[in-house]
């Protein structure tokens, strides 16, 4: 999932702690392979460990960034076959 901020980054940062807590919860539940903010900070990337697009969309709908209306996500299918996230 690739996110794009739809408001100034200062407004995004007001929700960032909640978003990061949510990302932590995804990792604790085994649903996250990798995550990070783009540089420059115009959005971010979440690599989810799910096999169904609908499940990914459900998880993203719960992201505090989405709930607060500060970011939008574009789902991107991805099959890892090299590197650290192939498990």
PAZAPA-4460 file (N, C-alpha, C; in steps of 0.05 Angstrom, whole numbers, plus 32768, in hexadecimal, padded with zeros to 4 digits):
% residues 87
    n_x    n_y    n_z   ca_x   ca_y   ca_z    c_x    c_y    c_z   seq   type   mol
   8011   7FE9   8000   8000   8000   8000   8012   8019   8000     1      X     A
   800B   802B   7FEE   801A   8044   7FED   8007   805A   7FF5     2      X     A
   8010   806A   8009   7FFE   8080   8011   8008   809B   8006     3      X     A
   7FF5   80AD   8004   7FFA   80C8   7FFC   7FEC   80DA   8010     4      X     A
   7FFB   80ED   801B   7FEF   8100   802D   7FDE   8114   801D     5      X     A
   7FC6   8119   8027   7FB3   812B   8019   7FB0   8145   8028     6      X     A
   7FBF   8149   803D   7FC0   8162   804C   7FDD   8169   8052     7      X     A
   7FE3   8181   805B   7FFF   8187   8062   800A   8174   8077     8      X     A
   8024   816F   8075   8031   815C   8087   802D   8162   80A4     9      X     A
   802A   817C   80AB   8025   8183   80C7   800B   8177   80D1    10      X     A
   7FF7   8176   80C0   7FDE   8169   80C8   7FE1   814B   80CA    11      X     A
   7FF1   813F   80B9   7FF6   8123   80BA   8004   811C   80D4    12      X     A
   8018   812D   80DB   8027   8128   80F4   8016   8129   810D    13      X     A
   8000   8137   810C   7FEE   8138   8123   7FE1   811D   8129    14      X     A
   7FE1   810C   8115   7FD4   80F1   8117   7FEA   80DB   8117    15      X     A
   8002   80E3   8114   8018   80CF   810F   801B   80BB   8126    16      X     A
   801A   80C4   813F   801D   80B1   8156   8008   809B   8155    17      X     A
   7FEF   80A2   814E   7FDA   808E   814C   7FDF   807B   8135    18      X     A
   7FE8   8087   811E   7FEE   8076   8107   8005   8063   810D    19      X     A
   801A   806C   811A   8030   805B   8120   8028   8045   8134    20      X     A
   8016   804B   8147   800C   8036   8159   7FFD   8021   8149    21      X     A
   7FEE   802A   8135   7FDF   8017   8125   7FF2   8006   8114    22      X     A
   8007   8012   8109   801B   8003   80FA   8028   7FEF   810C    23      X     A
   802F   7FF7   8125   803A   7FE4   8139   8027   7FCC   813D    24      X     A
   800D   7FD2   813F   7FFA   7FBC   8144   7FF9   7FA9   812C    25      X     A
   7FFC   7FB4   8114   7FFD   7FA2   80FC   8015   7F90   80FD    26      X     A
   802C   7F9B   8106   8044   7F8B   8108   8041   7F76   811E    27      X     A
   8036   7F7D   8134   8032   7F6A   814A   8020   7F53   8143    28      X     A
   800D   7F59   8131   7FFA   7F44   8128   8005   7F34   8110    29      X     A
   801D   7F3A   8108   8029   7F2B   80F1   801F   7F33   80D6    30      X     A
   8014   7F4B   80D4   8007   7F55   80BB   8018   7F69   80AB    31      X     A
   8030   7F6F   80B6   8040   7F84   80AA   805C   7F79   80A3    32      X     A
   8065   7F7D   808B   8080   7F75   8083   8093   7F8D   8085    33      X     A
   808A   7FA5   807E   809B   7FBC   807F   8089   7FD5   807D    34      X     A
   8094   7FEB   8088   8085   8005   8087   8099   801C   8089    35      X     A
   8091   8032   807D   80A2   804A   807F   8096   8062   8071    36      X     A
   80A0   8079   8078   8097   8092   806C   80A8   8097   8053    37      X     A
   809C   80A2   803F   80AB   80AA   8027   80BD   80C1   802D    38      X     A
   80D2   80C5   801D   80E5   80DB   8020   80E7   80E9   8006    39      X     A
   80DD   8101   8003   80D1   8112   8017   80B6   8108   8022    40      X     A
   80AD   8112   8039   8095   8108   8046   807B   8110   8038    41      X     A
   8075   8101   8023   805C   8107   8014   8048   80F0   8017    42      X     A
   8051   80DB   8026   8040   80C3   802A   8052   80AE   8036    43      X     A
   8049   8095   8033   8058   807E   803E   8052   8065   802F    44      X     A
   805F   804F   8039   805B   8035   802D   8057   8021   8043    45      X     A
   8042   8010   8040   803E   7FF9   8052   803E   7FE0   8041    46      X     A
   804F   7FCD   8048   804F   7FB3   803B   8041   7FA0   804E    47      X     A
   8029   7F99   8047   8019   7F88   8059   801D   7F6B   8052    48      X     A
   801B   7F5A   8066   801D   7F3D   8062   8001   7F31   8060    49      X     A
   7FF3   7F37   804B   7FD9   7F2C   8046   7FD8   7F22   8029    50      X     A
   7FC7   7F0F   8024   7FC5   7F04   8009   7FAD   7F0E   7FF9    51      X     A
   7F9B   7F1B   8007   7F82   7F24   7FF9   7F81   7F43   7FFA    52      X     A
   7F7B   7F4E   7FE3   7F78   7F6B   7FE1   7F63   7F76   7FF4    53      X     A
   7F4D   7F68   7FF7   7F37   7F71   8009   7F41   7F73   8025    54      X     A
   7F52   7F60   802E   7F5C   7F61   8049   7F6F   7F7A   804D    55      X     A
   7F7F   7F7F   8039   7F90   7F97   803A   7F7F   7FB0   803C    56      X     A
   7F6A   7FB2   802C   7F59   7FCA   802D   7F4B   7FCD   8048    57      X     A
   7F43   7FB6   8054   7F37   7FB7   806F   7F4B   7FC2   8084    58      X     A
   7F64   7FB9   8082   7F78   7FC2   8095   7F7E   7FE0   8091    59      X     A
   7F80   7FE9   8079   7F86   8005   8073   7F6E   8017   807C    60      X     A
   7F56   800D   807A   7F3F   801D   8082   7F40   8023   80A0    61      X     A
   7F4F   8013   80B0   7F51   8018   80CC   7F69   802A   80D4    62      X     A
   7F79   8031   80C1   7F91   8042   80C6   7F87   805D   80CF    63      X     A
   7F92   8068   80E5   7F8A   8082   80EE   7F8E   8098   80DA    64      X     A
   7FA2   8096   80C8   7FA5   80A9   80B3   7F8C   80AA   80A1    65      X     A
   7F82   8093   809A   7F6A   8091   8089   7F52   809C   8098    66      X     A
   7F4F   8093   80B1   7F38   809C   80C1   7F38   80BA   80C5    67      X     A
   7F4F   80C6   80C7   7F51   80E3   80CB   7F51   80F3   80B0    68      X     A
   7F51   80E4   809A   7F50   80F1   8080   7F69   8100   8078    69      X     A
   7F81   80F7   8083   7F9A   8105   807C   7FAA   80F6   8067    70      X     A
   7FA3   80DD   8061   7FB1   80CE   804C   7F9E   80BC   803E    71      X     A
   7FA6   80B6   8025   7F97   80A2   8015   7FAB   808D   800C    72      X     A
   7FA2   8074   800B   7FB4   805E   8003   7FAC   8053   7FE7    73      X     A
   7FC0   804B   7FD8   7FBD   803D   7FBF   7FC7   8020   7FC3    74      X     A
   7FB5   800D   7FBF   7FBE   7FF1   7FC2   7FD0   7FE9   7FAA    75      X     A
   7FE6   7FDC   7FB0   7FF8   7FD2   7F9B   7FFE   7FB5   7FA2    76      X     A
   7FF8   7FA3   7F8F   7FFE   7F87   7F93   801D   7F83   7F92    77      X     A
   8026   7F70   7FA1   8043   7F6C   7FA3   8049   7F4F   7FAB    78      X     A
   805A   7F42   7F9D   8063   7F27   7FA3   8081   7F27   7FA7    79      X     A
   808A   7F25   7FBF   80A7   7F25   7FC5   80B4   7F0B   7FBD    80      X     A
   80C9   7F0C   7FAD   80D8   7EF4   7FA7   80F6   7EF6   7FAB    81      X     A
   80FE   7F0D   7FB5   811A   7F11   7FBC   811C   7F24   7FD4    82      X     A
   8131   7F22   7FE3   8136   7F34   7FF9   812B   7F2B   8014    83      X     A
   812A   7F3D   8026   8123   7F37   8042   8106   7F32   8047    84      X     A
   80F4   7F3A   8036   80D7   7F37   803C   80CB   7F20   802B    85      X     A
   80D9   7F0C   8026   80CF   7EF6   8015   80C0   7EE1   8025    86      X     A
   80C2   7EE2   8040   80B4   7ECD   8050   8096   7ED3   8052    87      X     A
***
